[in-house]
Structure formats: structure tokens, C-alpha cells
Amino acid sequence: MVKKMQQAKDDPWQEAYDFAVEVARKAGEVIRKAGECEIKVCTKSSTVDLVTKTDERVEKIIIGCLKEKFGPDTYSFIGEESVAQGKPCILTDKPTWIIDPVDGTTNFVHGFPFVAVSIAFAVEKKLEFGVVYSCLEDKMYKARKGKGAFCNDERLQVSDVQDIHKSIIISEHGTDRSPEKVTKIFSTMQRILCIPVHGLRGSGTAATNMCLVACGAVEAFFEIGIHCWDIAAGAVIVREAGGMLLDVDGGPFDLMSRRMVSANNKIIAERIIKEIETFSVERDDAVVCKK
Ligand code: LIP
């Protein structure tokens, strides 16, 4: 007991990391079972921004487990569905869980086989660890700052490709269907495709896309319009697999900016950035920034 207490004192986040893996797996089981039944679909910001009772239920289960384990007020929470229901999306110095209970909701509704539970933990606004459970593939991706990235306990390493002409690039079109944004999104994809690159892909979930960068299956993933809960866990996993993250304008990665490039190396990242036609999106923490 004393050894365990000492270990907890020396490395306070290991217990939270291990427990996050357990909770992600439990949440994945709930999603798989829910996918076998009829799914009631609602919408949020647009007719194609889908949400289901499973999204809300799984987020409640995850937050409930974490509060029961560590105490109701020990940590802060940013959850996709809590924010959708009006909770603030503000990252403070307080240790904070950043949760997307069902990343790839549209895939979940359609039975398209990429649906992930994404759980990240930040301390003093710095990402400490991330867990992404691709529950239909049964792939548990995880990473702690400074301790490597893993998939089902196998070490992950990004691709060593430096020639953009030998790359696969991932991007998504998101849920905003305004003509000016769709035009920019597809103009960017056309420019990248015609570099040329080997291919363009998209799994439909940012968290899974980032894990595909981390495991070396693709060289980069970028998107404008994602949210902090989509990418927080994947950001740790990409970095710990030897990759890197930048803003889409080449500046430093900003978790709350809703725009990001994740890549295997700076050469690929900067080459992609040259082709991205940016457009503005409101920050996740815009309420705070407006003050
Ligand atoms: C999804 C993101 C994806 C984006 C989709 C959607 P959700 O998250 O992972 O990158 O293109 O529009 O936002 O809503 O399924 O949790």
C-alpha cells in the first residue's frame, strides 16, 4: 500500500491515465451495443451535424465514472455534448478532461466502421495524455506525454516519408455546407491531390485520422472546423509517435482554434500548409476570448 501511495505521489497522472483506458473501453462497448439497435438521430448546428442519444448517454457514463473515481469536483470537464447543451468550453489551469464520447457520429448512424471514444487530460492547459478507442475496430490508441504512443500496447511510430509525392493525406469536409466554405475545402483538396500525392482519404473521425498519422498509415491530417474534443487525445498520440502539429497557417498548434495540421514531420506539414485555403471559424473558447 505504501509503495502504491509513493508511486501515486511520484507520478500523479498514471492512475488517471490507466483509468481513462478502462472507461474508454467500457464506453466503446456501450456504443457497439447501441449500434445493434435502431438509432434515433437528432441534429445540432446543421441538418448534417448529427447527434444521437448514444452520444449523450456515453458522455454521461464517462463523466460519471471519472467523478465517481476521482471525486465530483476534483477535475474540470469539457465534453462535446455538455457544451452542446450549454456548458462552457473553457480550458483553465485546473486539470481538465476533454471528451468526445462518439467521434464519428455520422459514421455511427450509418454503420460506417470508424467510431472512436476520445478522452484527453490537460494540466495547466498542457495535454498530459490521450486515449482514443476505435471501438468498431477494437483498437485502443493511447499516449502519455514523454512516454510514447501505443495501439493495443504495440508502440507507434509515424511514417518516415519526406517526399510529398509519396504521401497519403487525410482531410474531412466537416458539417458546414455553406457554399464559400465548401468551395475552399474542395479547392484545397484539389490542389493537394494535384501536387500530386498518392491519395486523399478521410475516416470521418478526426480522432481516428490522427491515430492513422501516428501509426504511419498516412503522412498528414488537417482540418478547419474540428473542435478541441475531436483532436485533444489524438494530439498527444501523434506527438508521442514522433509526429508534430501546427496551425493551418504554419503557426503553433492551438487546441482551441478549431484548425490544425498533424503530420509525420515538418517537411510534409509545411508542404500541405502551402495548399490550404483557410477560412475563419469561431474558436471553441470564443466566449472567454471576447471578454
Ligand atoms: C466529427 C469530426 C470530424 C469532422 C466531422 C465531425 P463528431 O466529430 O471528428 O473530423 O469532420 O464533421 O465533427 O461530431 O462525429 O464527434
py3Dmol code that shows the C-alpha trace and the ligand (Angstrom):
import py3Dmol

protein = """\
ATOM      1  CA  MET A   1       0.000   0.000   0.000  1.00  0.00           C
ATOM      2  CA  VAL A   2       2.808   2.345   0.922  1.00  0.00           C
ATOM      3  CA  LYS A   3       4.539   1.574  -2.440  1.00  0.00           C
ATOM      4  CA  LYS A   4       1.309   2.385  -4.304  1.00  0.00           C
ATOM      5  CA  MET A   5       0.905   5.637  -2.384  1.00  0.00           C
ATOM      6  CA  GLN A   6       4.504   6.589  -3.118  1.00  0.00           C
ATOM      7  CA  GLN A   7       4.038   5.775  -6.808  1.00  0.00           C
ATOM      8  CA  ALA A   8       0.913   7.944  -6.920  1.00  0.00           C
ATOM      9  CA  LYS A   9       2.862  10.777  -5.261  1.00  0.00           C
ATOM     10  CA  ASP A  10       5.750  10.470  -7.734  1.00  0.00           C
ATOM     11  CA  ASP A  11       3.545  10.108 -10.823  1.00  0.00           C
ATOM     12  CA  PRO A  12       0.099  11.545 -10.049  1.00  0.00           C
ATOM     13  CA  TRP A  13      -1.417  11.110 -13.522  1.00  0.00           C
ATOM     14  CA  GLN A  14      -0.659   7.437 -14.150  1.00  0.00           C
ATOM     15  CA  GLU A  15      -3.756   6.281 -12.264  1.00  0.00           C
ATOM     16  CA  ALA A  16      -5.945   8.708 -14.228  1.00  0.00           C
ATOM     17  CA  TYR A  17      -4.354   7.523 -17.499  1.00  0.00           C
ATOM     18  CA  ASP A  18      -4.924   3.858 -16.713  1.00  0.00           C
ATOM     19  CA  PHE A  19      -8.498   4.546 -15.622  1.00  0.00           C
ATOM     20  CA  ALA A  20      -9.198   6.557 -18.803  1.00  0.00           C
ATOM     21  CA  VAL A  21      -8.298   3.453 -20.844  1.00  0.00           C
ATOM     22  CA  GLU A  22     -10.739   1.357 -18.807  1.00  0.00           C
ATOM     23  CA  VAL A  23     -13.519   3.939 -19.200  1.00  0.00           C
ATOM     24  CA  ALA A  24     -12.890   4.293 -22.962  1.00  0.00           C
ATOM     25  CA  ARG A  25     -13.192   0.529 -23.397  1.00  0.00           C
ATOM     26  CA  LYS A  26     -16.424   0.465 -21.369  1.00  0.00           C
ATOM     27  CA  ALA A  27     -17.806   3.370 -23.448  1.00  0.00           C
ATOM     28  CA  GLY A  28     -16.871   1.522 -26.641  1.00  0.00           C
ATOM     29  CA  GLU A  29     -18.865  -1.496 -25.529  1.00  0.00           C
ATOM     30  CA  VAL A  30     -21.928   0.709 -24.948  1.00  0.00           C
ATOM     31  CA  ILE A  31     -21.519   2.190 -28.461  1.00  0.00           C
ATOM     32  CA  ARG A  32     -21.187  -1.243 -30.088  1.00  0.00           C
ATOM     33  CA  LYS A  33     -24.344  -2.497 -28.321  1.00  0.00           C
ATOM     34  CA  ALA A  34     -26.262   0.694 -29.218  1.00  0.00           C
ATOM     35  CA  GLY A  35     -25.259   0.265 -32.855  1.00  0.00           C
ATOM     36  CA  GLU A  36     -27.112  -3.048 -32.930  1.00  0.00           C
ATOM     37  CA  CYS A  37     -30.408  -1.285 -32.162  1.00  0.00           C
ATOM     38  CA  GLU A  38     -32.356   1.400 -34.006  1.00  0.00           C
ATOM     39  CA  ILE A  39     -30.590   4.764 -33.621  1.00  0.00           C
ATOM     40  CA  LYS A  40     -32.683   7.920 -33.048  1.00  0.00           C
ATOM     41  CA  VAL A  41     -30.928  10.787 -34.834  1.00  0.00           C
ATOM     42  CA  CYS A  42     -31.156  14.479 -33.961  1.00  0.00           C
ATOM     43  CA  THR A  43     -29.199  17.456 -35.347  1.00  0.00           C
ATOM     44  CA  LYS A  44     -27.185  20.327 -33.824  1.00  0.00           C
ATOM     45  CA  SER A  45     -25.568  23.159 -35.822  1.00  0.00           C
ATOM     46  CA  SER A  46     -26.921  21.997 -39.185  1.00  0.00           C
ATOM     47  CA  THR A  47     -29.038  19.260 -40.737  1.00  0.00           C
ATOM     48  CA  VAL A  48     -25.872  17.203 -41.243  1.00  0.00           C
ATOM     49  CA  ASP A  49     -24.357  17.792 -37.774  1.00  0.00           C
ATOM     50  CA  LEU A  50     -25.809  14.668 -36.206  1.00  0.00           C
ATOM     51  CA  VAL A  51     -26.188  13.679 -32.558  1.00  0.00           C
ATOM     52  CA  THR A  52     -27.831  10.634 -31.006  1.00  0.00           C
ATOM     53  CA  LYS A  53     -28.985   9.587 -27.559  1.00  0.00           C
ATOM     54  CA  THR A  54     -25.901   7.342 -27.516  1.00  0.00           C
ATOM     55  CA  ASP A  55     -23.572  10.377 -27.768  1.00  0.00           C
ATOM     56  CA  GLU A  56     -25.296  11.946 -24.760  1.00  0.00           C
ATOM     57  CA  ARG A  57     -25.576   8.696 -22.786  1.00  0.00           C
ATOM     58  CA  VAL A  58     -21.948   7.703 -23.341  1.00  0.00           C
ATOM     59  CA  GLU A  59     -20.701  11.152 -22.306  1.00  0.00           C
ATOM     60  CA  LYS A  60     -22.737  10.896 -19.085  1.00  0.00           C
ATOM     61  CA  ILE A  61     -21.281   7.419 -18.434  1.00  0.00           C
ATOM     62  CA  ILE A  62     -17.695   8.619 -18.993  1.00  0.00           C
ATOM     63  CA  ILE A  63     -18.058  11.728 -16.820  1.00  0.00           C
ATOM     64  CA  GLY A  64     -19.951   9.747 -14.180  1.00  0.00           C
ATOM     65  CA  CYS A  65     -17.189   7.132 -13.957  1.00  0.00           C
ATOM     66  CA  LEU A  66     -14.489   9.812 -13.683  1.00  0.00           C
ATOM     67  CA  LYS A  67     -16.359  11.757 -10.987  1.00  0.00           C
ATOM     68  CA  GLU A  68     -17.038   8.572  -9.025  1.00  0.00           C
ATOM     69  CA  LYS A  69     -13.381   7.523  -9.188  1.00  0.00           C
ATOM     70  CA  PHE A  70     -11.697  10.873  -8.505  1.00  0.00           C
ATOM     71  CA  GLY A  71     -14.403  12.967  -6.818  1.00  0.00           C
ATOM     72  CA  PRO A  72     -17.105  15.196  -8.332  1.00  0.00           C
ATOM     73  CA  ASP A  73     -15.151  18.444  -8.120  1.00  0.00           C
ATOM     74  CA  THR A  74     -11.536  17.321  -8.406  1.00  0.00           C
ATOM     75  CA  TYR A  75     -11.273  17.973 -12.132  1.00  0.00           C
ATOM     76  CA  SER A  76     -12.949  20.122 -14.777  1.00  0.00           C
ATOM     77  CA  PHE A  77     -14.725  18.681 -17.808  1.00  0.00           C
ATOM     78  CA  ILE A  78     -15.109  19.738 -21.428  1.00  0.00           C
ATOM     79  CA  GLY A  79     -17.450  17.331 -23.208  1.00  0.00           C
ATOM     80  CA  GLU A  80     -18.856  17.693 -26.713  1.00  0.00           C
ATOM     81  CA  GLU A  81     -22.454  17.073 -25.694  1.00  0.00           C
ATOM     82  CA  SER A  82     -22.225  19.039 -22.422  1.00  0.00           C
ATOM     83  CA  VAL A  83     -21.023  22.045 -24.450  1.00  0.00           C
ATOM     84  CA  ALA A  84     -23.803  21.450 -26.988  1.00  0.00           C
ATOM     85  CA  GLN A  85     -26.245  21.678 -24.075  1.00  0.00           C
ATOM     86  CA  GLY A  86     -24.790  24.989 -22.905  1.00  0.00           C
ATOM     87  CA  LYS A  87     -21.881  24.118 -20.578  1.00  0.00           C
ATOM     88  CA  PRO A  88     -18.886  26.455 -21.077  1.00  0.00           C
ATOM     89  CA  CYS A  89     -15.956  25.343 -23.232  1.00  0.00           C
ATOM     90  CA  ILE A  90     -13.187  26.980 -21.226  1.00  0.00           C
ATOM     91  CA  LEU A  91      -9.772  25.390 -20.635  1.00  0.00           C
ATOM     92  CA  THR A  92      -8.269  26.657 -17.370  1.00  0.00           C
ATOM     93  CA  ASP A  93      -5.134  25.658 -15.463  1.00  0.00           C
ATOM     94  CA  LYS A  94      -7.243  23.195 -13.452  1.00  0.00           C
ATOM     95  CA  PRO A  95      -6.683  19.576 -14.561  1.00  0.00           C
ATOM     96  CA  THR A  96      -9.360  19.038 -17.206  1.00  0.00           C
ATOM     97  CA  TRP A  97     -10.864  16.047 -19.012  1.00  0.00           C
ATOM     98  CA  ILE A  98     -11.593  16.775 -22.709  1.00  0.00           C
ATOM     99  CA  ILE A  99     -14.094  14.251 -24.026  1.00  0.00           C
ATOM    100  CA  ASP A 100     -15.701  13.278 -27.327  1.00  0.00           C
ATOM    101  CA  PRO A 101     -17.906  10.348 -26.424  1.00  0.00           C
ATOM    102  CA  VAL A 102     -18.647   9.335 -30.001  1.00  0.00           C
ATOM    103  CA  ASP A 103     -16.241  10.782 -32.546  1.00  0.00           C
ATOM    104  CA  GLY A 104     -17.678   9.897 -35.932  1.00  0.00           C
ATOM    105  CA  THR A 105     -21.345  10.182 -35.058  1.00  0.00           C
ATOM    106  CA  THR A 106     -22.367  10.238 -38.716  1.00  0.00           C
ATOM    107  CA  ASN A 107     -20.395   7.025 -39.231  1.00  0.00           C
ATOM    108  CA  PHE A 108     -22.118   5.519 -36.172  1.00  0.00           C
ATOM    109  CA  VAL A 109     -25.551   6.388 -37.592  1.00  0.00           C
ATOM    110  CA  HIS A 110     -24.673   4.842 -40.970  1.00  0.00           C
ATOM    111  CA  GLY A 111     -22.755   1.834 -39.706  1.00  0.00           C
ATOM    112  CA  PHE A 112     -19.557   3.105 -41.375  1.00  0.00           C
ATOM    113  CA  PRO A 113     -16.878   1.283 -39.365  1.00  0.00           C
ATOM    114  CA  PHE A 114     -14.873   4.154 -37.829  1.00  0.00           C
ATOM    115  CA  VAL A 115     -16.260   5.360 -34.489  1.00  0.00           C
ATOM    116  CA  ALA A 116     -13.967   6.443 -31.653  1.00  0.00           C
ATOM    117  CA  VAL A 117     -14.188   7.353 -27.979  1.00  0.00           C
ATOM    118  CA  SER A 118     -11.731  10.205 -27.390  1.00  0.00           C
ATOM    119  CA  ILE A 119     -10.625  11.075 -23.844  1.00  0.00           C
ATOM    120  CA  ALA A 120      -7.806  13.566 -23.160  1.00  0.00           C
ATOM    121  CA  PHE A 121      -6.462  15.124 -19.968  1.00  0.00           C
ATOM    122  CA  ALA A 122      -4.830  18.558 -19.734  1.00  0.00           C
ATOM    123  CA  VAL A 123      -2.960  20.087 -16.775  1.00  0.00           C
ATOM    124  CA  GLU A 124      -2.290  23.835 -16.742  1.00  0.00           C
ATOM    125  CA  LYS A 125      -3.609  23.899 -20.330  1.00  0.00           C
ATOM    126  CA  LYS A 126      -0.971  21.367 -21.468  1.00  0.00           C
ATOM    127  CA  LEU A 127      -2.088  17.982 -22.767  1.00  0.00           C
ATOM    128  CA  GLU A 128      -0.852  15.255 -20.397  1.00  0.00           C
ATOM    129  CA  PHE A 129      -2.338  12.139 -22.002  1.00  0.00           C
ATOM    130  CA  GLY A 130      -4.802  10.972 -24.617  1.00  0.00           C
ATOM    131  CA  VAL A 131      -6.834   7.825 -25.235  1.00  0.00           C
ATOM    132  CA  VAL A 132      -8.664   7.052 -28.497  1.00  0.00           C
ATOM    133  CA  TYR A 133     -10.630   3.820 -28.615  1.00  0.00           C
ATOM    134  CA  SER A 134     -11.674   2.912 -32.166  1.00  0.00           C
ATOM    135  CA  CYS A 135     -14.442   0.701 -30.845  1.00  0.00           C
ATOM    136  CA  LEU A 136     -15.631  -0.990 -34.043  1.00  0.00           C
ATOM    137  CA  GLU A 137     -12.038  -1.982 -34.854  1.00  0.00           C
ATOM    138  CA  ASP A 138     -11.238  -2.762 -31.191  1.00  0.00           C
ATOM    139  CA  LYS A 139      -8.085  -0.622 -31.411  1.00  0.00           C
ATOM    140  CA  MET A 140      -7.025   1.111 -28.187  1.00  0.00           C
ATOM    141  CA  TYR A 141      -4.683   4.009 -29.016  1.00  0.00           C
ATOM    142  CA  LYS A 142      -3.084   5.767 -26.075  1.00  0.00           C
ATOM    143  CA  ALA A 143      -0.169   8.066 -25.205  1.00  0.00           C
ATOM    144  CA  ARG A 144       1.216   9.949 -22.208  1.00  0.00           C
ATOM    145  CA  LYS A 145       3.468  12.979 -22.586  1.00  0.00           C
ATOM    146  CA  GLY A 146       7.054  11.783 -22.757  1.00  0.00           C
ATOM    147  CA  LYS A 147       6.153   8.085 -22.547  1.00  0.00           C
ATOM    148  CA  GLY A 148       5.391   7.007 -26.103  1.00  0.00           C
ATOM    149  CA  ALA A 149       2.279   6.151 -28.105  1.00  0.00           C
ATOM    150  CA  PHE A 150       0.687   2.724 -28.432  1.00  0.00           C
ATOM    151  CA  CYS A 151      -2.066   0.823 -30.215  1.00  0.00           C
ATOM    152  CA  ASN A 152      -3.192  -2.296 -28.352  1.00  0.00           C
ATOM    153  CA  ASP A 153       0.103  -1.983 -26.460  1.00  0.00           C
ATOM    154  CA  GLU A 154       2.193  -2.040 -29.661  1.00  0.00           C
ATOM    155  CA  ARG A 155       4.500   1.006 -29.931  1.00  0.00           C
ATOM    156  CA  LEU A 156       3.534   3.518 -32.640  1.00  0.00           C
ATOM    157  CA  GLN A 157       5.873   5.402 -34.987  1.00  0.00           C
ATOM    158  CA  VAL A 158       4.901   7.913 -37.671  1.00  0.00           C
ATOM    159  CA  SER A 159       5.855   7.399 -41.331  1.00  0.00           C
ATOM    160  CA  ASP A 160       9.396   8.363 -42.386  1.00  0.00           C
ATOM    161  CA  VAL A 161       8.230   9.685 -45.775  1.00  0.00           C
ATOM    162  CA  GLN A 162       9.577  13.172 -46.589  1.00  0.00           C
ATOM    163  CA  ASP A 163       8.566  13.341 -50.269  1.00  0.00           C
ATOM    164  CA  ILE A 164       5.016  14.748 -50.519  1.00  0.00           C
ATOM    165  CA  HIS A 165       4.629  12.886 -53.851  1.00  0.00           C
ATOM    166  CA  LYS A 166       4.813   9.616 -51.891  1.00  0.00           C
ATOM    167  CA  SER A 167       2.247  10.566 -49.251  1.00  0.00           C
ATOM    168  CA  ILE A 168      -1.364   9.895 -48.374  1.00  0.00           C
ATOM    169  CA  ILE A 169      -3.094  12.917 -46.886  1.00  0.00           C
ATOM    170  CA  ILE A 170      -6.287  12.858 -44.813  1.00  0.00           C
ATOM    171  CA  SER A 171      -8.818  15.651 -44.553  1.00  0.00           C
ATOM    172  CA  GLU A 172     -12.533  15.969 -43.839  1.00  0.00           C
ATOM    173  CA  HIS A 173     -15.256  18.260 -45.165  1.00  0.00           C
ATOM    174  CA  GLY A 174     -16.959  18.729 -41.786  1.00  0.00           C
ATOM    175  CA  THR A 175     -20.600  19.700 -41.314  1.00  0.00           C
ATOM    176  CA  ASP A 176     -20.640  23.291 -42.580  1.00  0.00           C
ATOM    177  CA  ARG A 177     -22.207  23.210 -46.031  1.00  0.00           C
ATOM    178  CA  SER A 178     -22.041  26.961 -46.757  1.00  0.00           C
ATOM    179  CA  PRO A 179     -21.003  27.319 -50.433  1.00  0.00           C
ATOM    180  CA  GLU A 180     -17.996  29.548 -49.756  1.00  0.00           C
ATOM    181  CA  LYS A 181     -16.532  27.113 -47.210  1.00  0.00           C
ATOM    182  CA  VAL A 182     -17.275  24.019 -49.283  1.00  0.00           C
ATOM    183  CA  THR A 183     -15.605  25.677 -52.268  1.00  0.00           C
ATOM    184  CA  LYS A 184     -12.455  26.399 -50.237  1.00  0.00           C
ATOM    185  CA  ILE A 185     -12.407  22.886 -48.750  1.00  0.00           C
ATOM    186  CA  PHE A 186     -12.605  21.201 -52.141  1.00  0.00           C
ATOM    187  CA  SER A 187     -10.272  23.670 -53.815  1.00  0.00           C
ATOM    188  CA  THR A 188      -7.691  22.794 -51.131  1.00  0.00           C
ATOM    189  CA  MET A 189      -8.274  19.070 -51.667  1.00  0.00           C
ATOM    190  CA  GLN A 190      -7.888  19.509 -55.439  1.00  0.00           C
ATOM    191  CA  ARG A 191      -4.610  21.446 -55.006  1.00  0.00           C
ATOM    192  CA  ILE A 192      -3.216  18.758 -52.717  1.00  0.00           C
ATOM    193  CA  LEU A 193      -4.384  15.884 -54.941  1.00  0.00           C
ATOM    194  CA  CYS A 194      -2.718  17.519 -57.953  1.00  0.00           C
ATOM    195  CA  ILE A 195       0.675  18.035 -56.313  1.00  0.00           C
ATOM    196  CA  PRO A 196       0.316  15.049 -56.856  1.00  0.00           C
ATOM    197  CA  VAL A 197       0.134  12.950 -53.733  1.00  0.00           C
ATOM    198  CA  HIS A 198      -0.525   9.197 -53.722  1.00  0.00           C
ATOM    199  CA  GLY A 199      -4.004   9.732 -52.311  1.00  0.00           C
ATOM    200  CA  LEU A 200      -6.528  11.632 -50.218  1.00  0.00           C
ATOM    201  CA  ARG A 201      -8.513   9.812 -47.529  1.00  0.00           C
ATOM    202  CA  GLY A 202     -10.859  10.520 -44.635  1.00  0.00           C
ATOM    203  CA  SER A 203     -12.202   8.157 -41.958  1.00  0.00           C
ATOM    204  CA  GLY A 204     -14.963  10.551 -40.833  1.00  0.00           C
ATOM    205  CA  THR A 205     -13.498  10.952 -37.362  1.00  0.00           C
ATOM    206  CA  ALA A 206     -10.675  13.351 -36.510  1.00  0.00           C
ATOM    207  CA  ALA A 207      -9.501  11.210 -33.605  1.00  0.00           C
ATOM    208  CA  THR A 208      -9.092   8.164 -35.840  1.00  0.00           C
ATOM    209  CA  ASN A 209      -7.452  10.254 -38.568  1.00  0.00           C
ATOM    210  CA  MET A 210      -4.831  11.406 -36.055  1.00  0.00           C
ATOM    211  CA  CYS A 211      -4.209   7.818 -34.974  1.00  0.00           C
ATOM    212  CA  LEU A 212      -3.658   6.912 -38.640  1.00  0.00           C
ATOM    213  CA  VAL A 213      -0.930   9.592 -38.748  1.00  0.00           C
ATOM    214  CA  ALA A 214       0.545   8.211 -35.515  1.00  0.00           C
ATOM    215  CA  CYS A 215       0.718   4.624 -36.798  1.00  0.00           C
ATOM    216  CA  GLY A 216       2.340   5.686 -40.085  1.00  0.00           C
ATOM    217  CA  ALA A 217      -0.586   4.699 -42.308  1.00  0.00           C
ATOM    218  CA  VAL A 218      -0.833   8.266 -43.653  1.00  0.00           C
ATOM    219  CA  GLU A 219       1.545  11.236 -43.577  1.00  0.00           C
ATOM    220  CA  ALA A 220      -0.797  14.066 -42.506  1.00  0.00           C
ATOM    221  CA  PHE A 221      -4.314  15.010 -41.433  1.00  0.00           C
ATOM    222  CA  PHE A 222      -5.611  18.572 -41.470  1.00  0.00           C
ATOM    223  CA  GLU A 223      -8.999  20.141 -40.926  1.00  0.00           C
ATOM    224  CA  ILE A 224     -10.584  23.515 -40.281  1.00  0.00           C
ATOM    225  CA  GLY A 225     -13.772  23.263 -38.226  1.00  0.00           C
ATOM    226  CA  ILE A 226     -12.950  20.468 -35.794  1.00  0.00           C
ATOM    227  CA  HIS A 227     -13.329  21.031 -32.030  1.00  0.00           C
ATOM    228  CA  CYS A 228     -10.908  20.568 -29.126  1.00  0.00           C
ATOM    229  CA  TRP A 229     -12.658  17.352 -28.066  1.00  0.00           C
ATOM    230  CA  ASP A 230     -12.120  15.818 -31.543  1.00  0.00           C
ATOM    231  CA  ILE A 231      -8.335  16.303 -31.524  1.00  0.00           C
ATOM    232  CA  ALA A 232      -7.034  16.644 -27.937  1.00  0.00           C
ATOM    233  CA  ALA A 233      -6.329  12.949 -27.376  1.00  0.00           C
ATOM    234  CA  GLY A 234      -5.054  12.429 -30.926  1.00  0.00           C
ATOM    235  CA  ALA A 235      -2.657  15.355 -30.494  1.00  0.00           C
ATOM    236  CA  VAL A 236      -0.808  13.559 -27.677  1.00  0.00           C
ATOM    237  CA  ILE A 237      -0.788  10.292 -29.646  1.00  0.00           C
ATOM    238  CA  VAL A 238       0.653  11.945 -32.793  1.00  0.00           C
ATOM    239  CA  ARG A 239       3.352  13.802 -30.844  1.00  0.00           C
ATOM    240  CA  GLU A 240       4.367  10.731 -28.850  1.00  0.00           C
ATOM    241  CA  ALA A 241       4.591   8.709 -32.076  1.00  0.00           C
ATOM    242  CA  GLY A 242       7.167  11.227 -33.351  1.00  0.00           C
ATOM    243  CA  GLY A 243       4.819  13.472 -35.304  1.00  0.00           C
ATOM    244  CA  MET A 244       4.007  17.147 -34.945  1.00  0.00           C
ATOM    245  CA  LEU A 245       1.144  19.635 -35.003  1.00  0.00           C
ATOM    246  CA  LEU A 246       0.853  23.142 -36.429  1.00  0.00           C
ATOM    247  CA  ASP A 247      -1.864  25.697 -37.067  1.00  0.00           C
ATOM    248  CA  VAL A 248      -3.079  25.685 -40.689  1.00  0.00           C
ATOM    249  CA  ASP A 249      -1.208  28.984 -41.218  1.00  0.00           C
ATOM    250  CA  GLY A 250       2.082  27.447 -40.064  1.00  0.00           C
ATOM    251  CA  GLY A 251       1.926  28.976 -36.573  1.00  0.00           C
ATOM    252  CA  PRO A 252       1.945  27.000 -33.347  1.00  0.00           C
ATOM    253  CA  PHE A 253      -0.803  24.443 -32.699  1.00  0.00           C
ATOM    254  CA  ASP A 254      -3.684  25.956 -30.699  1.00  0.00           C
ATOM    255  CA  LEU A 255      -6.047  23.368 -29.229  1.00  0.00           C
ATOM    256  CA  MET A 256      -8.993  25.756 -29.030  1.00  0.00           C
ATOM    257  CA  SER A 257      -8.620  27.341 -32.506  1.00  0.00           C
ATOM    258  CA  ARG A 258     -10.639  24.658 -34.382  1.00  0.00           C
ATOM    259  CA  ARG A 259      -7.942  24.312 -37.062  1.00  0.00           C
ATOM    260  CA  MET A 260      -4.963  22.007 -37.171  1.00  0.00           C
ATOM    261  CA  VAL A 261      -2.390  20.172 -39.258  1.00  0.00           C
ATOM    262  CA  SER A 262      -0.949  16.951 -37.806  1.00  0.00           C
ATOM    263  CA  ALA A 263       1.901  15.334 -39.724  1.00  0.00           C
ATOM    264  CA  ASN A 264       4.754  12.865 -39.566  1.00  0.00           C
ATOM    265  CA  ASN A 265       7.306  15.653 -39.988  1.00  0.00           C
ATOM    266  CA  LYS A 266       7.711  19.406 -40.590  1.00  0.00           C
ATOM    267  CA  ILE A 267       8.553  18.994 -44.294  1.00  0.00           C
ATOM    268  CA  ILE A 268       5.212  17.330 -45.042  1.00  0.00           C
ATOM    269  CA  ALA A 269       3.314  19.682 -42.698  1.00  0.00           C
ATOM    270  CA  GLU A 270       4.702  22.851 -44.292  1.00  0.00           C
ATOM    271  CA  ARG A 271       4.157  21.494 -47.837  1.00  0.00           C
ATOM    272  CA  ILE A 272       0.495  20.837 -47.056  1.00  0.00           C
ATOM    273  CA  ILE A 273       0.076  24.246 -45.398  1.00  0.00           C
ATOM    274  CA  LYS A 274       1.091  25.901 -48.692  1.00  0.00           C
ATOM    275  CA  GLU A 275      -2.032  24.452 -50.339  1.00  0.00           C
ATOM    276  CA  ILE A 276      -4.607  25.110 -47.603  1.00  0.00           C
ATOM    277  CA  GLU A 277      -7.109  27.854 -48.391  1.00  0.00           C
ATOM    278  CA  THR A 278      -8.058  28.965 -44.893  1.00  0.00           C
ATOM    279  CA  PHE A 279     -11.396  30.315 -43.703  1.00  0.00           C
ATOM    280  CA  SER A 280     -12.401  31.626 -40.324  1.00  0.00           C
ATOM    281  CA  VAL A 281     -14.230  29.628 -37.675  1.00  0.00           C
ATOM    282  CA  GLU A 282     -15.186  30.768 -34.173  1.00  0.00           C
ATOM    283  CA  ARG A 283     -12.788  29.452 -31.515  1.00  0.00           C
ATOM    284  CA  ASP A 284     -14.034  26.847 -29.053  1.00  0.00           C
ATOM    285  CA  ASP A 285     -13.326  29.296 -26.220  1.00  0.00           C
ATOM    286  CA  ALA A 286     -14.650  32.356 -28.078  1.00  0.00           C
ATOM    287  CA  VAL A 287     -16.799  33.336 -25.087  1.00  0.00           C
ATOM    288  CA  VAL A 288     -13.655  33.806 -22.989  1.00  0.00           C
ATOM    289  CA  CYS A 289     -11.684  35.489 -25.767  1.00  0.00           C
ATOM    290  CA  LYS A 290     -14.421  38.076 -26.296  1.00  0.00           C
ATOM    291  CA  LYS A 291     -14.078  39.356 -22.709  1.00  0.00           C
TER     292      LYS A 291
END
"""
ligand_1 = """\
16
LIP
C -16.522 14.760 -36.334
C -15.041 15.045 -36.520
C -14.668 15.139 -37.989
C -15.494 16.223 -38.641
C -16.965 15.907 -38.507
C -17.383 15.760 -37.037
P -18.150 14.212 -34.306
O -16.779 14.767 -34.956
O -14.297 14.029 -35.915
O -13.310 15.437 -38.150
O -15.149 16.315 -40.000
O -17.707 16.945 -39.079
O -17.272 16.993 -36.398
O -19.132 15.314 -34.494
O -18.541 12.979 -35.033
O -17.823 13.989 -32.853
"""
view = py3Dmol.view(width=600, height=400)
view.addModel(protein, "pdb")
view.setStyle({"model": 0}, {"cartoon": {"style": "trace"}})
view.addModel(ligand_1, "xyz")
view.setStyle({"model": 1}, {"stick": {}})
view.zoomTo()
view.show()
